[in-house]
């Protein structure tokens, strides 16, 4: 399993990438991350919800109430146009980071 330290700077982009597929709620987003990584990365609930707050304040996502479960409405998250632009920027940045790290940590290095 990958530690959150190795991915910390990309948690927001990972969440936005999941929301690119459609609106979702916290538990479902966490499960999607775990499934897409074949259980290599499990995002902690506290990390997830602090990211939601940060992404909402930045205008990258919006939150709205959904169906009621256990007496409370589920909070759904929606990717905004600004969020899509931020995700594109982070995706391009990731490609550059990957190139730099590969120059040091590949077998050919």
N, CA and C of each residue as an Amber inpcrd file, in Angstrom:
protein
   327
   0.8410000  -1.1800000   0.0000000   0.0000000   0.0000000   0.0000000
   0.8870000   1.2450000   0.0000000   0.4630000   2.2590000  -0.7280000
   1.2120000   3.5080000  -0.8460000   0.8700000   4.4150000   0.3300000
   1.8760000   5.0440000   0.9140000   1.6090000   5.9650000   2.0160000
   1.0570000   7.2660000   1.4630000   0.3020000   7.9640000   2.2800000
  -0.2790000   9.2300000   1.8380000   0.7980000  10.2860000   1.6120000
   1.9840000  10.1280000   2.2280000   3.0770000  11.0790000   2.0140000
   3.4950000  11.1300000   0.5490000   3.5090000   9.9960000  -0.1010000
   3.9290000   9.9350000  -1.4900000   2.9390000  10.5480000  -2.4580000
   1.7130000  10.6960000  -2.0310000   0.6490000  11.1790000  -2.9100000
   0.0690000  12.5150000  -2.4390000   0.4600000  12.9640000  -1.2890000
  -0.1640000  14.1120000  -0.6360000  -0.4640000  15.2840000  -1.5810000
   0.4650000  15.6790000  -2.4010000   0.2700000  16.8310000  -3.2750000
  -0.7130000  16.5860000  -4.4020000  -1.1550000  15.3520000  -4.5500000
  -2.0560000  15.0220000  -5.6460000  -3.4160000  14.5090000  -5.1880000
  -3.6820000  14.5240000  -3.8800000  -4.9900000  14.0850000  -3.3910000
  -6.1220000  14.8830000  -4.0270000  -5.9520000  16.1980000  -4.0930000
  -7.0080000  17.0340000  -4.6660000  -7.2660000  16.6550000  -6.1170000
  -6.2090000  16.4660000  -6.8880000  -6.3590000  16.0950000  -8.2940000
  -7.0000000  14.7180000  -8.4380000  -6.6540000  13.8030000  -7.5600000
  -7.2420000  12.4640000  -7.5970000  -8.7420000  12.5460000  -7.3460000
  -9.1430000  13.3220000  -6.3620000 -10.5650000  13.4880000  -6.0540000
 -11.2830000  14.1320000  -7.2370000 -10.6850000  15.1650000  -7.8190000
 -11.2980000  15.8270000  -8.9660000 -11.4170000  14.8740000 -10.1480000
 -10.4380000  14.0110000 -10.3330000 -10.4910000  13.0320000 -11.4220000
 -11.6600000  12.0690000 -11.2340000 -11.9220000  11.6820000  -9.9940000
 -13.0770000  10.8170000  -9.7210000 -14.3610000  11.5720000 -10.0350000
 -14.4400000  12.8340000  -9.6340000 -15.6470000  13.6300000  -9.8800000
 -15.8430000  13.9550000 -11.3580000 -14.7920000  13.8160000 -12.1380000
 -14.9010000  14.0220000 -13.5760000 -15.8760000  13.0140000 -14.1870000
 -16.0080000  11.8630000 -13.5360000 -16.9230000  10.8210000 -14.0080000
 -18.3690000  11.0840000 -13.6010000 -18.5950000  12.0620000 -12.7320000
 -19.9540000  12.3950000 -12.2900000 -19.9820000  12.7260000 -10.8100000
 -21.0580000  13.3590000 -10.3920000 -21.2240000  13.7440000  -8.9990000
 -21.1890000  12.5100000  -8.1040000 -20.6780000  12.7110000  -6.8890000
 -20.5540000  11.5920000  -5.9710000 -20.4790000  12.1090000  -4.5420000
 -20.5220000  11.2020000  -3.5890000 -20.4130000  11.5520000  -2.1680000
 -19.1670000  10.9120000  -1.5770000 -18.7820000  11.3670000  -0.4050000
 -17.5110000  11.0140000   0.2050000 -17.1670000   9.5380000   0.2370000
 -18.0340000   8.7240000   0.7900000 -17.7390000   7.3000000   0.9080000
 -17.5140000   6.6750000  -0.4630000 -18.3640000   7.0490000  -1.4010000
 -18.2750000   6.5070000  -2.7560000 -16.9750000   6.9510000  -3.4490000
 -16.5550000   8.1800000  -3.2100000 -15.3060000   8.6840000  -3.7810000
 -14.1250000   7.8990000  -3.2060000 -14.1240000   7.6910000  -1.9070000
 -13.0650000   6.9070000  -1.2740000 -13.0000000   5.4920000  -1.8320000
 -14.1510000   4.8850000  -2.0380000 -14.1950000   3.5290000  -2.6100000
 -13.6890000   3.5220000  -4.0470000 -14.0220000   4.5660000  -4.8140000
 -13.5690000   4.6360000  -6.2070000 -12.0530000   4.7460000  -6.2760000
 -11.4680000   5.5370000  -5.3820000 -10.0130000   5.6840000  -5.3450000
  -9.3610000   4.3390000  -5.0200000  -9.9090000   3.6860000  -4.0430000
  -9.3690000   2.3830000  -3.6440000  -9.4900000   1.3700000  -4.7860000
 -10.6290000   1.3690000  -5.4650000 -10.8600000   0.4190000  -6.5620000
  -9.9380000   0.7030000  -7.7540000  -9.8040000   1.9750000  -8.1180000
  -8.9580000   2.3280000  -9.2780000  -7.4900000   2.0060000  -9.0400000
  -7.0820000   1.9740000  -7.7890000  -5.6820000   1.6780000  -7.4770000
  -5.4760000   0.2210000  -7.0600000  -6.5020000  -0.5970000  -7.2320000
  -6.4260000  -2.0050000  -6.8130000  -5.9660000  -2.1180000  -5.3660000
  -6.5150000  -1.2740000  -4.5130000  -6.2220000  -1.2440000  -3.0760000
  -4.7990000  -0.7990000  -2.7390000  -4.0740000  -0.2130000  -3.6890000
  -2.7330000   0.2920000  -3.4010000  -2.7850000   1.6100000  -2.6470000
  -3.8670000   2.3680000  -2.8250000  -4.0010000   3.6360000  -2.1170000
  -5.3900000   3.7250000  -1.5070000  -5.4170000   3.8440000  -0.2040000
  -6.6610000   4.0120000   0.5380000  -6.5910000   5.3860000   1.1880000
  -7.4310000   6.3010000   0.7470000  -7.4120000   7.6610000   1.2720000
  -8.1780000   7.6830000   2.5950000  -7.5750000   8.2830000   3.5840000
  -8.2230000   8.3550000   4.9010000  -9.4100000   9.3100000   4.8430000
 -10.3970000   9.0180000   5.6600000 -11.6130000   9.8400000   5.7020000
 -11.2990000  11.2890000   6.0740000 -10.4050000  11.4870000   7.0200000
 -10.0580000  12.8520000   7.4180000  -9.3770000  13.5990000   6.2740000
  -8.5500000  12.9060000   5.5230000  -7.8890000  13.5070000   4.3630000
  -8.9250000  13.8820000   3.3080000  -9.8610000  12.9990000   3.0860000
 -10.9030000  13.2120000   2.0940000 -11.7590000  14.4320000   2.4280000
 -12.2240000  14.5060000   3.6670000 -13.1330000  15.6030000   4.0250000
 -12.4200000  16.9420000   4.1680000 -11.1660000  16.9390000   4.5460000
 -10.4380000  18.2110000   4.5630000 -10.1890000  18.6710000   3.1270000
  -9.9950000  17.7390000   2.2080000  -9.8460000  18.0850000   0.7930000
 -11.1540000  18.6600000   0.2490000 -12.2900000  18.0990000   0.6300000
 -13.5720000  18.6410000   0.1760000 -13.7230000  20.1000000   0.6010000
 -13.3530000  20.3930000   1.8320000 -13.4360000  21.7720000   2.3300000
 -12.5230000  22.6830000   1.5230000 -11.3030000  22.2670000   1.3130000
 -10.3210000  23.0510000   0.5570000 -10.7780000  23.2570000  -0.8920000
 -11.2630000  22.2050000  -1.5270000 -11.6870000  22.2800000  -2.9200000
 -12.9450000  23.1360000  -3.0830000 -13.8180000  23.0980000  -2.0990000
 -15.0170000  23.9320000  -2.1350000 -14.6440000  25.4050000  -1.9910000
 -13.7690000  25.7110000  -1.0330000 -13.3300000  27.0940000  -0.8340000
 -12.6310000  27.6480000  -2.0720000 -11.9080000  26.8030000  -2.7870000
 -11.1930000  27.2280000  -3.9950000 -12.1270000  27.3620000  -5.1970000
 -13.3530000  26.8680000  -5.0700000 -14.3040000  26.9380000  -6.1750000
 -14.1590000  25.8080000  -7.1780000 -13.4360000  24.7500000  -6.8210000
 -13.2160000  23.6300000  -7.7230000 -14.3430000  22.6040000  -7.6810000
 -15.0680000  22.5770000  -6.5680000 -16.2360000  21.7060000  -6.4400000
 -17.3420000  22.4770000  -5.7350000 -18.5540000  22.0080000  -5.9170000
 -19.6790000  22.5110000  -5.1370000 -20.2950000  21.3200000  -4.4170000
 -20.9530000  21.6030000  -3.3140000 -21.5870000  20.5520000  -2.5190000
 -23.0910000  20.8040000  -2.4840000 -23.8490000  19.7150000  -2.4820000
 -25.3050000  19.8320000  -2.3750000 -25.8490000  18.5840000  -1.6770000
 -26.9950000  18.7430000  -1.0130000 -27.5630000  17.5850000  -0.3000000
 -28.1940000  16.6060000  -1.2740000 -28.0320000  15.3300000  -0.9610000
 -28.6180000  14.2750000  -1.7780000 -29.6200000  13.4900000  -0.9700000
 -29.7250000  12.2090000  -1.2710000 -30.6990000  11.3640000  -0.5860000
 -30.3930000  11.2630000   0.9100000 -31.4020000  10.9780000   1.6610000
 -31.2600000  10.8780000   3.1080000 -30.8940000   9.4420000   3.4830000
 -29.8090000   9.3130000   4.2530000 -29.3950000   8.0110000   4.7750000
 -29.1580000   8.1630000   6.2660000 -29.6520000   7.2500000   7.0160000
 -29.5070000   7.2700000   8.4720000 -29.9590000   8.6120000   9.0520000
 -31.0400000   9.1850000   8.5050000 -31.6260000  10.4000000   9.0440000
 -30.9880000  11.7020000   8.5930000 -29.8950000  11.6290000   7.8310000
 -29.2210000  12.8440000   7.3630000 -29.0660000  12.7820000   5.8510000
 -29.1270000  13.9380000   5.1910000 -28.8940000  13.9120000   3.7400000
 -27.4080000  13.7020000   3.4500000 -27.1400000  12.8960000   2.4740000
 -25.7650000  12.6990000   2.0080000 -25.3240000  13.9630000   1.2940000
 -24.0770000  14.3330000   1.4420000 -23.5400000  15.4860000   0.7200000
 -22.8740000  14.9880000  -0.5470000 -23.3580000  15.5060000  -1.6630000
 -22.7730000  15.1740000  -2.9660000 -21.8680000  16.3110000  -3.4080000
 -20.8850000  15.9520000  -4.2140000 -19.9260000  16.9290000  -4.7100000
 -19.9530000  16.9350000  -6.2340000 -19.8240000  18.1430000  -6.7880000
 -19.8890000  18.3550000  -8.2280000 -18.6440000  19.1100000  -8.6800000
 -18.0220000  18.6600000  -9.7450000 -16.8320000  19.2990000 -10.3060000
 -17.2450000  20.5390000 -11.1070000 -16.6520000  21.6800000 -10.8030000
 -16.9660000  22.9250000 -11.5030000 -16.0390000  23.1140000 -12.7070000
 -16.3280000  24.1150000 -13.5020000 -15.4620000  24.4520000 -14.6350000
 -14.0610000  24.8040000 -14.1430000 -13.9840000  25.5640000 -13.0490000
 -12.6760000  25.9020000 -12.4730000 -11.9620000  24.6410000 -11.9990000
 -12.7010000  23.6960000 -11.4830000 -12.1220000  22.4270000 -11.0430000
 -11.5620000  21.6300000 -12.2080000 -12.2570000  21.6540000 -13.3330000
 -11.7670000  20.9590000 -14.5330000 -10.4560000  21.5890000 -15.0180000
 -10.3950000  22.9180000 -14.9740000  -9.1810000  23.6230000 -15.3920000
  -8.0220000  23.3000000 -14.4470000  -8.3000000  23.2770000 -13.1390000
  -7.2720000  22.9390000 -12.1510000  -6.7810000  21.5130000 -12.3660000
  -7.7030000  20.6020000 -12.6350000  -7.3320000  19.2060000 -12.8810000
  -6.4360000  19.1070000 -14.1160000  -6.7350000  19.8400000 -15.1580000
  -5.8920000  19.8250000 -16.3630000  -4.4900000  20.3330000 -16.0430000
  -4.4010000  21.3740000 -15.2280000  -3.1010000  21.9200000 -14.8190000
  -2.3190000  20.8990000 -14.0030000  -2.9870000  20.2600000 -13.0450000
  -2.3210000  19.2660000 -12.2030000  -1.9160000  18.0310000 -13.0070000
  -2.6830000  17.6880000 -14.0260000  -2.3510000  16.5560000 -14.8750000
  -1.0690000  16.8450000 -15.6510000  -0.9660000  18.0380000 -16.2170000
   0.2480000  18.4370000 -16.9430000   1.4450000  18.4910000 -16.0000000
   1.2170000  19.0140000 -14.7960000   2.2850000  19.0730000 -13.7990000
   2.7570000  17.6660000 -13.4470000   1.8050000  16.7360000 -13.2800000
   2.1550000  15.3640000 -12.9260000   3.0480000  14.7390000 -13.9880000
   2.7540000  14.9990000 -15.2380000   3.5820000  14.4340000 -16.3150000
   5.0300000  14.9140000 -16.1990000   5.2110000  16.1710000 -15.8340000
   6.5550000  16.7120000 -15.6490000   7.2300000  16.1020000 -14.4180000
   6.4940000  15.9900000 -13.3330000   7.0370000  15.3800000 -12.1110000
   7.4600000  13.9450000 -12.4050000   6.6410000  13.2380000 -13.1050000
   6.9280000  11.8480000 -13.4390000   8.2130000  11.7380000 -14.2630000
   8.3880000  12.6300000 -15.2190000   9.6060000  12.6210000 -16.0300000
  10.8480000  12.8650000 -15.1720000  10.7590000  13.8230000 -14.2720000
  11.9070000  14.1400000 -13.4140000  12.2440000  12.9690000 -12.4990000
  11.2510000  12.4210000 -11.8350000  11.4970000  11.3220000 -10.9020000
  11.9990000  10.0900000 -11.6490000  11.4480000   9.8240000 -12.8270000
  11.8980000   8.6850000 -13.6090000  13.3740000   8.7730000 -13.9610000
  13.8780000   9.9800000 -14.1280000  15.3050000  10.1570000 -14.4690000
  16.2280000   9.7120000 -13.3350000  15.6850000   9.6460000 -12.1380000
  16.4860000   9.2540000 -10.9830000  16.1590000   7.8460000 -10.4860000
  14.9390000   7.4150000 -10.6580000  14.5110000   6.1890000 -10.0000000
  14.1800000   5.0340000 -10.9460000  14.5570000   5.1330000 -12.1860000
  14.3250000   4.0050000 -13.0960000  15.5660000   3.1260000 -13.1380000
  15.4180000   1.9570000 -13.6610000  16.5320000   0.9990000 -13.7210000
  17.6690000   1.5220000 -14.6070000  17.3190000   2.3300000 -15.6030000
  18.3290000   2.8370000 -16.5130000  19.1930000   3.9090000 -15.8640000
  18.7330000   4.5040000 -14.7650000  19.4520000   5.6300000 -14.1370000
  20.7820000   5.2320000 -13.5690000
